[in-house]
Amino acid sequence: MNNLTVLVGTCDKYSTLWDNFSICFNRYWGHDTPVIMVGETIKSKDFDTFTPGLNLSWGDRILQSLDIVETDYVFFILEDYYLCYHHPLEQMRQYLSDMDRMHMNRLQISMSSYQSYSVVENCKYWKFDKRSGYVFSMQPSIWKKEWIRQHMNPTFSPWEFEINNSQDITGKESHTYIDPSISSEVYFNAVRKGFKKSDGWTEFFQKEKLEDIDLTVESHK
């Protein structure tokens, strides 16, 4: 796949999550794509890391990183999204082809809640309703790079990127779709606000044979 880059938003305080993120990503992604972690000062030992420095907001770092992304499409996730599902190569190729053909801005390739969709005749994807919640969502999706750039405010946190943009686009056409055939969990959201372990942490770590970690730093999200 020569037109897709993986972009992982992160920060120094979340670097304790990276080892297990890398294990899960390498176990389930399996595609020949560039992978760029967008952090602050700490470099990942597993992936290329864009480190523009401290004292920049998450949104500013993401915007700057888009200038080094050479592809039209981005698989955009966060460092606490531990993958647990493999999208086959032919499926991914079809996603990119369909996004180009249908002029999609975002194709969500994971299950979700708090969203509403419309069935499109003769189309395998569902289209987000114009008044759906979370039209912008960091859940595993393929994005048109310029759609991210257009809607990323330099001051945004991940939460503000989702909520503010979803509110702003209410009632408008977003060209956003979801693949309803994905019925399995695609990822485990490892931590919640306050850098707290999510429910199901122990079960997921045991299932994936991950080494448990002690979360001792506070979230800045």
Secondary structure, DSSP 8 states (H G I E B T S, - for coil): --SEEEEEE--GGGGGGHHHHHHHHHHH------EEEE-SS---SSSEEE---SS--HHHHHHHHHTT--SSEEEEEETTEEE-----HHHHHHHHHHHHHHT-SEEE-S--SS--EEE-TT-SSEEE-TT-S-SS--SSEEEEHHHHHHH--TT--HHHHHHHHHHHTTTS---EEE-TT--S--EEE-EETTTEE-TTHHHHHHHHT-------S----
